Amino acid sequence: MERRLPDLDIPENFVTGLVGEDFPESVLGLYRYPCRLKAGIFAFCVEGTMDATINLNRYRIGKNAFITLSPGSVIQFHGSEGRLRVYFVGFSSEFMVNVSLIRSVSDFFPMVIEEPVLSLSEPVADLYTDYYRLLRKSFLLQHTRNPELLKCVLNSFVLGISEMYREYEGSGKTLTRGEELCKKFVQLAMKHYVSERNITFYAEKLRITPQHLSATVKKVTRKNATEIIARIVVMDAKAQLKSTDLTIQEISYSLNFPNVSFFGKYFKRHVGMSPNEYRKS
């Protein structure tokens, strides 16, 4: 059976709170190793800074940063500085499927994948601080458990985020053709890395030659396209080694390697130690 990154969902339709008060900062330790979200989480940092990787990109997240973690996002928490206080709202995967979230966010979903962290101006940050406080109080009083009310809460976030990204798109940088191509390549690689590691496959999907894809990725990222695919594969392998009790053979098969020996050599070439050594480290 195919096995990918450990999936994390939330146990009920809706959860909100404040890391630093309702939940200790140690709760972020759940994300110490890479994992893939099934839930959707909207977070807002009001104090302190934290270091995290979202969809292979490293971010230093500080005060007034709004974080959108859509279902399927791969995240890892590395640490924090200062007193960390982060408001968050989470919706379970089942609830979001029921309200057709992806259809609602289709216009700006690619931008969320590319830029999941936005820095808000002070007036907008104050608005979201008040909004999160209201939701938190409402949640504690059991006033946000009605499914129809939850739809309104989710819709308000979707509309607000849509507006933020509309402003961001108008004032932010325009991607070059090469950067746009790289973005599409990484999105495809995140989707197909278990079964496809050949550049030709991705070039055909993008309707360009393998040579063009390789040259463009190298120019934009300073990495080979095969390195980027390998990075995603290794990220998954590391997560399974640390976060599951699957055998190395099972992990090897889940990642579509022909045998354990091949997987071991591949992992050691990219990590510098064997899978077993990494699991024990």
Steps between C-alpha positions, in 0.01 A plus 500: 500500500631846410622698802588866495580767752316464832167680468375729776136592535299653784252283695197728463355734240642816648772592749634839599730630770819681589834325514667646806182510710241236406774268379866487606763577240605135525190407298698606194726204572239291319645651184866447586531261207348557156134413473219564257190683621157364428339787689496864399660740748498880506748644751606846605816582694453779754825462696838329469653334194509144376698313239307260278514327164184506288493311170882477493555873559649628827323792671580720797155597622466805722244740640205586271567204271190322367554133415268302273558124514276339242422126495795316353759746632822340621621668817781473754560711812864571584486727803403840638644806670350719769154457646301341220128578468318377190125504444374219281180366351482149358235324295498123459550345157151348509336834574689677221404232251136542599508875433701465177786719622727437202234627261467816709872575503586388147576856386777562751596146604820498287614818677438341840720207402773735378480754787333347808636774729393863459613798708204719594496874556432615856134602438418169329690309770292674769183398315602133491608509864151614597342238272704214645422613855129499418518152348696371797244632749214366289666158480551484878131584548401223255349755261684383188397135480201542269600380148324789329677751722830327432443543128463872559821506704690314230355720227608811687857369505487409133372844404757673720788293365380552145512876555846481657637307204328730254687792657820295516472409134453865410799623698730199503755394247397340174651158442723460198418226253782294648374545857147411395628186330696400812195553717293269279781243496521490882121470529506205259793342682317525834208315340685228308834442677407152625447360153695738273862616541594536138530855364345391171167433673485854640619657176220325312245620758627855452518458120866593474820306433693338786797718408294818530359391836842408639663822384218719634487332841877524532501868408221595741577277799870419451401137552447220252142388445598151618632653824165661568316173442750320724449760772127429503555122504751527785267729695231231484747226594628698800147562622409132480822394672444737791122510526390141427593148608501373141796280415764637267384247243143629525618858464710401201201343328271791589737731314509270198861386529570162337666363815635598843859508378423757232305710749785485751758617246270778376432622854866491605608686187269788585508496881847372581384209716296185458124493571561294813765744625266792437216330688725447803650852489 
